[in-house]
Amino acid sequence: MDATARPLRIPPQMAIYAEKHDIFDLVQTLLRNLMVDKPEDPIQYLINILKRDRVDVPKIILLGPPASGKRTIAKKLCEYTQAIHITLSNILKGDTDLTRAVHQYQEKNQEIPKELWIKLIQQRLSKIDCVRRGWVLEAIPKTQAEALCLQEAGITPDHVVMLEAPDVVLIERSLGKKIDPVTEDVYHVTFMWPESAEVAKRLESPKTLMPVEMIAKKLQEYHTEAHSLKRIYHCCLKTINADQPHIDVFSQALNYVLSRHRSASPYTPRILLFGLPGSGKSLQAKLIAQKYGVVNICCGELLKAVSADESHMGELIKPYLETEQQVPGSIVLQILTERMSRMDCTTMGWVLHGFPQDVEQAEKLQESCFIPNRVFFLEMTDDIAVERVTLKGVDPVTGEWYHSLYKPAPSPEVQARLRFNLHDSEAQLLKKLKEYWFNAVDLRAFYPQAVNINADQDPHTVFESLESRIVGRLPKVLSNKETNVG
């Protein structure tokens, strides 16, 4: 990049590289860890972090009342994310000064000081497996005091999942609980029976099966603390109804822990809109540009603007537009490349519609390093498209557009003078629709991350659907190397 050249242009490769490799998020993560851990040698500390296989490892807390299925969901999350499953029982399996101190309190039936618990948890999370692979804390913390101590110790989760279910369901589950003595997996005679006959044969009832009164007391103790825990972790909390099949509960929990919270990292929207004629691409692009300040690039309007000036490129495309011929894709790409390289597009982002129209053009756009990070297809039927386009006319006096069904002319006089575009005739439109559907299949395959939006609804409803997917970050995708670890 030449800082002396004007107008200054930032190569699109820079933003794409930074986004692809999460450069800004990486810097944010490094600074956060540095401020929390406060190492004596900050440089060496950062070098050690960067040497790990994964810098942004899972940090998950899974909470819920007794019998809500925490153990099952925690194990499945760890199996998928390769994080380390941490429970109070497996923390105590080690032989250290801290574990021995805890056992002494337990032998005397004394309450274990929360400060000791926190040191024990800190010790476990500082081990190399948790540092490299992340962790899932099951049923930790149990109280508001423990949660605050965890925060003071710098143990902060990225995601907190809290399971909820009616007490009557939880009591029924507690009474029907079965445990596999080999794997310590929890099953239930009604809600979750093992598929393996061998596993089913060796299931045992818990050694201490609590009466209903004791279960109800424990549920009441949990509810007393649950509200405070929700308040402490409100910024990263997801509550899930556990009174449904455990597969559905796990699916919701996994979707959440793979999601990424709003980041302070720079984000430049690069949006691509596809859709049938009349699907509202121009309107939605205008709404997006107005609200978020991105540059609205309509390919057709851009070509008209270029042809109106006296530049070489304008003179080159003017004959095509005057004779209503299609401008060659290579020329369109040159014009788009020049426009999208300007500072406003590079810094604020862009929303593009009207190009590409086929896979060949999409490939050329990508080769030019203008790669969208959000792609939408505005979906509707051919019948709706015909209805929207062919019944639309413009008042030559005021320049106002009207539609026979959605926005009728205010008077018979205005209706009489409306002009309808010959290119919007049903015959011409059906030809365009056929061409669109022919290319749409390949374009969807080229942009597998594309999202389909129902365009046959109120424009502001369509905009809300688009907006929710523009501002939200894309979910975390684990590589094959990460999902096959272990």
VEXVEXFI-584419 format. One record per residue (C-alpha): y, z, x; residue in one letter. Coordinates in steps of 0.2 Angstrom, whole numbers, m for minus. Layout:
@north:Y up:Z east:X aa:A
...
//
This chain:
@north:0 up:0 east:0 aa:M
@north:17 up:m5 east:7 aa:D
@north:30 up:7 east:3 aa:A
@north:44 up:m5 east:8 aa:T
@north:39 up:m18 east:m4 aa:A
@north:47 up:m19 east:m21 aa:R
@north:42 up:m17 east:m35 aa:P
@north:31 up:m4 east:m28 aa:L
@north:13 up:m7 east:m34 aa:R
@north:m1 up:6 east:m32 aa:I
@north:m18 up:m3 east:m30 aa:P
@north:m29 up:0 east:m45 aa:P
@north:m44 up:4 east:m33 aa:Q
@north:m36 up:21 east:m28 aa:M
@north:m36 up:28 east:m46 aa:A
@north:m54 up:21 east:m49 aa:I
@north:m60 up:29 east:m33 aa:Y
@north:m52 up:46 east:m37 aa:A
@north:m59 up:46 east:m54 aa:E
@north:m77 up:40 east:m50 aa:K
@north:m79 up:53 east:m36 aa:H
@north:m69 up:67 east:m46 aa:D
@north:m57 up:69 east:m31 aa:I
@north:m44 up:79 east:m41 aa:F
@north:m57 up:90 east:m49 aa:D
@north:m65 up:93 east:m32 aa:L
@north:m48 up:99 east:m25 aa:V
@north:m46 up:110 east:m40 aa:Q
@north:m63 up:118 east:m38 aa:T
@north:m61 up:121 east:m20 aa:L
@north:m44 up:130 east:m23 aa:L
@north:m51 up:140 east:m37 aa:R
@north:m66 up:146 east:m26 aa:N
@north:m54 up:150 east:m12 aa:L
@north:m43 up:161 east:m22 aa:M
@north:m57 up:170 east:m30 aa:V
@north:m68 up:173 east:m14 aa:D
@north:m53 up:175 east:m2 aa:K
@north:m63 up:172 east:14 aa:P
@north:m57 up:177 east:31 aa:E
@north:m60 up:159 east:37 aa:D
@north:m54 up:148 east:23 aa:P
@north:m57 up:132 east:33 aa:I
@north:m75 up:135 east:37 aa:Q
@north:m77 up:142 east:20 aa:Y
@north:m72 up:125 east:12 aa:L
@north:m82 up:115 east:25 aa:I
@north:m98 up:125 east:19 aa:N
@north:m94 up:122 east:1 aa:I
@north:m93 up:103 east:4 aa:L
@north:m109 up:103 east:13 aa:K
@north:m118 up:108 east:m2 aa:R
@north:m127 up:96 east:m13 aa:D
@north:m117 up:100 east:m28 aa:R
@north:m99 up:108 east:m28 aa:V
@north:m97 up:110 east:m46 aa:D
@north:m113 up:120 east:m51 aa:V
@north:m117 up:126 east:m68 aa:P
@north:m110 up:144 east:m72 aa:K
@north:m117 up:149 east:m89 aa:I
@north:m118 up:165 east:m99 aa:I
@north:m129 up:165 east:m114 aa:L
@north:m127 up:179 east:m127 aa:L
@north:m134 up:184 east:m143 aa:G
@north:m142 up:198 east:m154 aa:P
@north:m160 up:203 east:m151 aa:P
@north:m173 up:189 east:m157 aa:A
@north:m160 up:176 east:m158 aa:S
@north:m169 up:165 east:m145 aa:G
@north:m159 up:168 east:m129 aa:K
@north:m174 up:168 east:m118 aa:R
@north:m181 up:151 east:m125 aa:T
@north:m164 up:143 east:m124 aa:I
@north:m160 up:150 east:m107 aa:A
@north:m176 up:143 east:m99 aa:K
@north:m173 up:126 east:m107 aa:K
@north:m156 up:125 east:m100 aa:L
@north:m162 up:130 east:m83 aa:C
@north:m175 up:118 east:m83 aa:E
@north:m163 up:104 east:m87 aa:Y
@north:m149 up:109 east:m76 aa:T
@north:m159 up:116 east:m62 aa:Q
@north:m148 up:132 east:m63 aa:A
@north:m156 up:149 east:m59 aa:I
@north:m161 up:160 east:m73 aa:H
@north:m154 up:177 east:m71 aa:I
@north:m160 up:192 east:m82 aa:T
@north:m158 up:211 east:m80 aa:L
@north:m177 up:212 east:m77 aa:S
@north:m178 up:199 east:m63 aa:N
@north:m163 up:206 east:m55 aa:I
@north:m172 up:222 east:m52 aa:L
@north:m187 up:214 east:m44 aa:K
@north:m180 up:214 east:m27 aa:G
@north:m181 up:229 east:m15 aa:D
@north:m164 up:233 east:m9 aa:T
@north:m153 up:249 east:m9 aa:D
@north:m145 up:244 east:m25 aa:L
@north:m161 up:241 east:m34 aa:T
@north:m168 up:257 east:m28 aa:R
@north:m153 up:266 east:m34 aa:A
@north:m155 up:258 east:m51 aa:V
@north:m173 up:263 east:m52 aa:H
@north:m168 up:281 east:m48 aa:Q
@north:m157 up:282 east:m63 aa:Y
@north:m170 up:274 east:m74 aa:Q
@north:m183 up:287 east:m68 aa:E
@north:m171 up:301 east:m73 aa:K
@north:m167 up:292 east:m90 aa:N
@north:m149 up:292 east:m85 aa:Q
@north:m137 up:278 east:m89 aa:E
@north:m134 up:266 east:m75 aa:I
@north:m116 up:265 east:m70 aa:P
@north:m108 up:248 east:m74 aa:K
@north:m101 up:247 east:m57 aa:E
@north:m119 up:248 east:m50 aa:L
@north:m124 up:234 east:m62 aa:W
@north:m110 up:223 east:m57 aa:I
@north:m114 up:225 east:m38 aa:K
@north:m132 up:221 east:m42 aa:L
@north:m127 up:205 east:m51 aa:I
@north:m115 up:200 east:m37 aa:Q
@north:m128 up:202 east:m24 aa:Q
@north:m140 up:191 east:m34 aa:R
@north:m127 up:177 east:m38 aa:L
@north:m122 up:177 east:m19 aa:S
@north:m139 up:171 east:m14 aa:K
@north:m141 up:153 east:m8 aa:I
@north:m151 up:147 east:m23 aa:D
@north:m137 up:152 east:m35 aa:C
@north:m124 up:146 east:m24 aa:V
@north:m132 up:129 east:m22 aa:R
@north:m139 up:127 east:m40 aa:R
@north:m128 up:138 east:m51 aa:G
@north:m134 up:151 east:m64 aa:W
@north:m137 up:156 east:m82 aa:V
@north:m135 up:174 east:m86 aa:L
@north:m145 up:179 east:m101 aa:E
@north:m139 up:194 east:m111 aa:A
@north:m126 up:198 east:m97 aa:I
@north:m114 up:206 east:m100 aa:P
@north:m119 up:217 east:m115 aa:K
@north:m102 up:226 east:m117 aa:T
@north:m84 up:223 east:m116 aa:Q
@north:m83 up:235 east:m101 aa:A
@north:m96 up:225 east:m92 aa:E
@north:m87 up:209 east:m95 aa:A
@north:m71 up:215 east:m88 aa:L
@north:m80 up:221 east:m73 aa:C
@north:m88 up:204 east:m70 aa:L
@north:m70 up:196 east:m72 aa:Q
@north:m63 up:209 east:m59 aa:E
@north:m78 up:204 east:m47 aa:A
@north:m73 up:186 east:m48 aa:G
@north:m89 up:181 east:m59 aa:I
@north:m82 up:169 east:m72 aa:T
@north:m92 up:157 east:m82 aa:P
@north:m87 up:139 east:m86 aa:D
@north:m97 up:140 east:m102 aa:H
@north:m102 up:154 east:m113 aa:V
@north:m114 up:151 east:m127 aa:V
@north:m116 up:164 east:m141 aa:M
@north:m131 up:163 east:m153 aa:L
@north:m129 up:170 east:m171 aa:E
@north:m140 up:172 east:m186 aa:A
@north:m141 up:184 east:m201 aa:P
@north:m149 up:201 east:m198 aa:D
@north:m163 up:198 east:m210 aa:V
@north:m169 up:183 east:m200 aa:V
@north:m167 up:192 east:m184 aa:L
@north:m177 up:207 east:m191 aa:I
@north:m191 up:196 east:m197 aa:E
@north:m192 up:187 east:m180 aa:R
@north:m193 up:204 east:m171 aa:S
@north:m207 up:209 east:m181 aa:L
@north:m217 up:193 east:m178 aa:G
@north:m213 up:191 east:m160 aa:K
@north:m227 up:186 east:m148 aa:K
@north:m227 up:185 east:m129 aa:I
@north:m237 up:175 east:m117 aa:D
@north:m242 up:187 east:m103 aa:P
@north:m243 up:173 east:m90 aa:V
@north:m227 up:165 east:m92 aa:T
@north:m217 up:179 east:m102 aa:E
@north:m212 up:165 east:m114 aa:D
@north:m208 up:172 east:m131 aa:V
@north:m216 up:164 east:m147 aa:Y
@north:m216 up:168 east:m165 aa:H
@north:m230 up:168 east:m178 aa:V
@north:m219 up:158 east:m191 aa:T
@north:m204 up:151 east:m182 aa:F
@north:m211 up:145 east:m165 aa:M
@north:m229 up:144 east:m162 aa:W
@north:m236 up:136 east:m146 aa:P
@north:m243 up:119 east:m146 aa:E
@north:m256 up:123 east:m134 aa:S
@north:m272 up:132 east:m141 aa:A
@north:m275 up:140 east:m124 aa:E
@north:m258 up:148 east:m124 aa:V
@north:m259 up:153 east:m142 aa:A
@north:m276 up:162 east:m138 aa:K
@north:m268 up:173 east:m125 aa:R
@north:m252 up:178 east:m135 aa:L
@north:m249 up:197 east:m136 aa:E
@north:m238 up:208 east:m147 aa:S
@north:m224 up:216 east:m137 aa:P
@north:m230 up:233 east:m129 aa:K
@north:m217 up:242 east:m138 aa:T
@north:m215 up:235 east:m156 aa:L
@north:m200 up:243 east:m163 aa:M
@north:m199 up:249 east:m181 aa:P
@north:m186 up:240 east:m193 aa:V
@north:m174 up:255 east:m192 aa:E
@north:m174 up:254 east:m173 aa:M
@north:m171 up:235 east:m174 aa:I
@north:m157 up:237 east:m186 aa:A
@north:m149 up:250 east:m175 aa:K
@north:m149 up:238 east:m160 aa:K
@north:m142 up:224 east:m170 aa:L
@north:m128 up:236 east:m175 aa:Q
@north:m125 up:240 east:m157 aa:E
@north:m124 up:222 east:m153 aa:Y
@north:m112 up:218 east:m167 aa:H
@north:m100 up:232 east:m161 aa:T
@north:m98 up:223 east:m144 aa:E
@north:m99 up:205 east:m150 aa:A
@north:m82 up:204 east:m156 aa:H
@north:m74 up:210 east:m140 aa:S
@north:m85 up:198 east:m130 aa:L
@north:m79 up:184 east:m141 aa:K
@north:m61 up:188 east:m137 aa:R
@north:m64 up:190 east:m119 aa:I
@north:m73 up:173 east:m117 aa:Y
@north:m63 up:164 east:m131 aa:H
@north:m57 up:150 east:m119 aa:C
@north:m75 up:144 east:m115 aa:C
@north:m85 up:150 east:m129 aa:L
@north:m96 up:141 east:m141 aa:K
@north:m105 up:149 east:m155 aa:T
@north:m121 up:141 east:m162 aa:I
@north:m131 up:145 east:m177 aa:N
@north:m148 up:151 east:m171 aa:A
@north:m156 up:151 east:m189 aa:D
@north:m162 up:133 east:m186 aa:Q
@north:m176 up:125 east:m176 aa:P
@north:m175 up:130 east:m157 aa:H
@north:m174 up:111 east:m152 aa:I
@north:m158 up:109 east:m162 aa:D
@north:m151 up:125 east:m155 aa:V
@north:m155 up:119 east:m137 aa:F
@north:m148 up:102 east:m141 aa:S
@north:m131 up:109 east:m146 aa:Q
@north:m131 up:122 east:m131 aa:A
@north:m135 up:108 east:m119 aa:L
@north:m121 up:96 east:m126 aa:N
@north:m109 up:110 east:m124 aa:Y
@north:m113 up:116 east:m106 aa:V
@north:m113 up:97 east:m101 aa:L
@north:m95 up:95 east:m108 aa:S
@north:m80 up:98 east:m97 aa:R
@north:m65 up:108 east:m101 aa:H
@north:m48 up:101 east:m101 aa:R
@north:m43 up:99 east:m83 aa:S
@north:m26 up:100 east:m74 aa:A
@north:m31 up:85 east:m64 aa:S
@north:m21 up:69 east:m66 aa:P
@north:m29 up:58 east:m79 aa:Y
@north:m23 up:40 east:m82 aa:T
@north:m30 up:33 east:m98 aa:P
@north:m36 up:15 east:m97 aa:R
@north:m41 up:10 east:m114 aa:I
@north:m50 up:m6 east:m120 aa:L
@north:m50 up:m10 east:m139 aa:L
@north:m62 up:m23 east:m147 aa:F
@north:m63 up:m28 east:m165 aa:G
@north:m64 up:m41 east:m178 aa:L
@north:m48 up:m49 east:m184 aa:P
@north:m39 up:m37 east:m196 aa:G
@north:m48 up:m22 east:m189 aa:S
@north:m32 up:m14 east:m184 aa:G
@north:m32 up:m16 east:m165 aa:K
@north:m13 up:m19 east:m164 aa:S
@north:m9 up:m5 east:m175 aa:L
@north:m20 up:8 east:m166 aa:Q
@north:m14 up:2 east:m149 aa:A
@north:4 up:5 east:m155 aa:K
@north:0 up:22 east:m161 aa:L
@north:m9 up:27 east:m145 aa:I
@north:6 up:20 east:m134 aa:A
@north:19 up:29 east:m145 aa:Q
@north:10 up:46 east:m144 aa:K
@north:4 up:46 east:m126 aa:Y
@north:16 up:35 east:m117 aa:G
@north:3 up:22 east:m111 aa:V
@north:8 up:4 east:m109 aa:V
@north:3 up:m7 east:m124 aa:N
@north:m4 up:m23 east:m118 aa:I
@north:m7 up:m36 east:m132 aa:C
@north:m14 up:m51 east:m123 aa:C
@north:m7 up:m64 east:m135 aa:G
@north:11 up:m56 east:m135 aa:E
@north:10 up:m55 east:m116 aa:L
@north:7 up:m74 east:m115 aa:L
@north:21 up:m77 east:m127 aa:K
@north:33 up:m67 east:m117 aa:A
@north:28 up:m75 east:m101 aa:V
@north:30 up:m93 east:m108 aa:S
@north:48 up:m88 east:m114 aa:A
@north:54 up:m85 east:m96 aa:D
@north:57 up:m99 east:m83 aa:E
@north:44 up:m93 east:m71 aa:S
@north:31 up:m105 east:m64 aa:H
@north:18 up:m96 east:m74 aa:M
@north:28 up:m97 east:m89 aa:G
@north:30 up:m116 east:m87 aa:E
@north:12 up:m117 east:m84 aa:L
@north:6 up:m110 east:m100 aa:I
@north:19 up:m116 east:m111 aa:K
@north:10 up:m132 east:m115 aa:P
@north:m5 up:m123 east:m121 aa:Y
@north:4 up:m112 east:m133 aa:L
@north:15 up:m126 east:m140 aa:E
@north:m1 up:m136 east:m144 aa:T
@north:m10 up:m121 east:m150 aa:E
@north:m24 up:m123 east:m137 aa:Q
@north:m32 up:m108 east:m129 aa:Q
@north:m25 up:m103 east:m112 aa:V
@north:m38 up:m104 east:m98 aa:P
@north:m46 up:m87 east:m94 aa:G
@north:m42 up:m88 east:m76 aa:S
@north:m23 up:m90 east:m80 aa:I
@north:m24 up:m76 east:m92 aa:V
@north:m32 up:m65 east:m79 aa:L
@north:m18 up:m69 east:m67 aa:Q
@north:m5 up:m64 east:m79 aa:I
@north:m14 up:m48 east:m84 aa:L
@north:m17 up:m43 east:m66 aa:T
@north:2 up:m45 east:m62 aa:E
@north:7 up:m35 east:m78 aa:R
@north:m6 up:m21 east:m75 aa:M
@north:m2 up:m19 east:m57 aa:S
@north:15 up:m13 east:m61 aa:R
@north:20 up:5 east:m58 aa:M
@north:21 up:10 east:m77 aa:D
@north:3 up:4 east:m80 aa:C
@north:m3 up:12 east:m64 aa:T
@north:5 up:29 east:m67 aa:T
@north:5 up:30 east:m86 aa:M
@north:m11 up:20 east:m90 aa:G
@north:m13 up:6 east:m102 aa:W
@north:m21 up:1 east:m119 aa:V
@north:m27 up:m17 east:m119 aa:L
@north:m33 up:m28 east:m133 aa:H
@north:m36 up:m47 east:m135 aa:G
@north:m44 up:m48 east:m118 aa:F
@north:m58 up:m49 east:m113 aa:P
@north:m66 up:m60 east:m126 aa:Q
@north:m83 up:m63 east:m118 aa:D
@north:m93 up:m56 east:m104 aa:V
@north:m87 up:m68 east:m91 aa:E
@north:m69 up:m62 east:m94 aa:Q
@north:m75 up:m44 east:m93 aa:A
@north:m84 up:m47 east:m77 aa:E
@north:m68 up:m55 east:m70 aa:K
@north:m57 up:m40 east:m76 aa:L
@north:m69 up:m28 east:m67 aa:Q
@north:m69 up:m38 east:m51 aa:E
@north:m50 up:m37 east:m51 aa:S
@north:m53 up:m18 east:m52 aa:C
@north:m45 up:m15 east:m69 aa:F
@north:m59 up:m5 east:m76 aa:I
@north:m57 up:5 east:m92 aa:P
@north:m62 up:23 east:m94 aa:N
@north:m62 up:22 east:m113 aa:R
@north:m69 up:7 east:m123 aa:V
@north:m69 up:6 east:m142 aa:F
@north:m76 up:m6 east:m155 aa:F
@north:m67 up:m5 east:m171 aa:L
@north:m81 up:m8 east:m184 aa:E
@north:m80 up:m17 east:m201 aa:M
@north:m89 up:m30 east:m211 aa:T
@north:m84 up:m48 east:m212 aa:D
@north:m80 up:m46 east:m230 aa:D
@north:m67 up:m33 east:m227 aa:I
@north:m60 up:m43 east:m212 aa:A
@north:m58 up:m58 east:m224 aa:V
@north:m50 up:m47 east:m237 aa:E
@north:m37 up:m40 east:m225 aa:R
@north:m32 up:m56 east:m216 aa:V
@north:m32 up:m69 east:m229 aa:T
@north:m22 up:m59 east:m242 aa:L
@north:m8 up:m55 east:m229 aa:K
@north:9 up:m64 east:m230 aa:G
@north:26 up:m62 east:m222 aa:V
@north:43 up:m62 east:m231 aa:D
@north:54 up:m75 east:m221 aa:P
@north:70 up:m66 east:m226 aa:V
@north:66 up:m49 east:m221 aa:T
@north:52 up:m52 east:m209 aa:G
@north:42 up:m38 east:m218 aa:E
@north:23 up:m40 east:m220 aa:W
@north:14 up:m38 east:m237 aa:Y
@north:m4 up:m38 east:m243 aa:H
@north:m10 up:m42 east:m260 aa:S
@north:m21 up:m27 east:m262 aa:L
@north:m15 up:m14 east:m249 aa:Y
@north:4 up:m17 east:m249 aa:K
@north:10 up:m29 east:m264 aa:P
@north:27 up:m37 east:m263 aa:A
@north:40 up:m27 east:m272 aa:P
@north:45 up:m40 east:m284 aa:S
@north:39 up:m58 east:m290 aa:P
@north:54 up:m66 east:m281 aa:E
@north:48 up:m59 east:m264 aa:V
@north:30 up:m63 east:m269 aa:Q
@north:35 up:m81 east:m272 aa:A
@north:43 up:m83 east:m255 aa:R
@north:29 up:m76 east:m245 aa:L
@north:22 up:m87 east:m231 aa:R
@north:4 up:m86 east:m226 aa:F
@north:m2 up:m91 east:m209 aa:N
@north:m13 up:m107 east:m209 aa:L
@north:m23 up:m100 east:m195 aa:H
@north:m27 up:m85 east:m206 aa:D
@north:m36 up:m96 east:m219 aa:S
@north:m54 up:m91 east:m224 aa:E
@north:m62 up:m106 east:m215 aa:A
@north:m52 up:m103 east:m199 aa:Q
@north:m56 up:m84 east:m200 aa:L
@north:m75 up:m86 east:m203 aa:L
@north:m75 up:m97 east:m187 aa:K
@north:m67 up:m83 east:m177 aa:K
@north:m79 up:m70 east:m184 aa:L
@north:m94 up:m80 east:m179 aa:K
@north:m87 up:m81 east:m162 aa:E
@north:m83 up:m63 east:m161 aa:Y
@north:m101 up:m57 east:m166 aa:W
@north:m108 up:m70 east:m154 aa:F
@north:m99 up:m61 east:m139 aa:N
@north:m99 up:m44 east:m146 aa:A
@north:m118 up:m41 east:m142 aa:V
@north:m116 up:m45 east:m123 aa:D
@north:m99 up:m35 east:m122 aa:L
@north:m108 up:m20 east:m129 aa:R
@north:m121 up:m21 east:m116 aa:A
@north:m108 up:m24 east:m102 aa:F
@north:m99 up:m8 east:m108 aa:Y
@north:m113 up:4 east:m112 aa:P
@north:m101 up:19 east:m113 aa:Q
@north:m92 up:11 east:m128 aa:A
@north:m89 up:21 east:m144 aa:V
@north:m90 up:13 east:m161 aa:N
@north:m76 up:18 east:m173 aa:I
@north:m77 up:14 east:m192 aa:N
@north:m61 up:4 east:m195 aa:A
@north:m64 up:3 east:m214 aa:D
@north:m54 up:18 east:m218 aa:Q
@north:m36 up:25 east:m217 aa:D
@north:m27 up:19 east:m201 aa:P
@north:m22 up:37 east:m197 aa:H
@north:m40 up:43 east:m199 aa:T
@north:m46 up:29 east:m187 aa:V
@north:m32 up:35 east:m175 aa:F
@north:m39 up:53 east:m176 aa:E
@north:m56 up:47 east:m171 aa:S
@north:m49 up:37 east:m156 aa:L
@north:m38 up:51 east:m151 aa:E
@north:m52 up:64 east:m151 aa:S
@north:m61 up:53 east:m138 aa:R
@north:m46 up:49 east:m128 aa:I
@north:m40 up:66 east:m124 aa:V
@north:m58 up:74 east:m122 aa:G
@north:m66 up:73 east:m105 aa:R
@north:m82 up:63 east:m103 aa:L
@north:m98 up:74 east:m102 aa:P
@north:m105 up:79 east:m86 aa:K
@north:m120 up:67 east:m81 aa:V
@north:m133 up:74 east:m69 aa:L
@north:m140 up:62 east:m56 aa:S
@north:m158 up:59 east:m55 aa:N
@north:m158 up:69 east:m38 aa:K
@north:m150 up:84 east:m48 aa:E
@north:m162 up:83 east:m63 aa:T
@north:m178 up:81 east:m52 aa:N
@north:m174 up:96 east:m40 aa:V
@north:m187 up:110 east:m39 aa:G
//
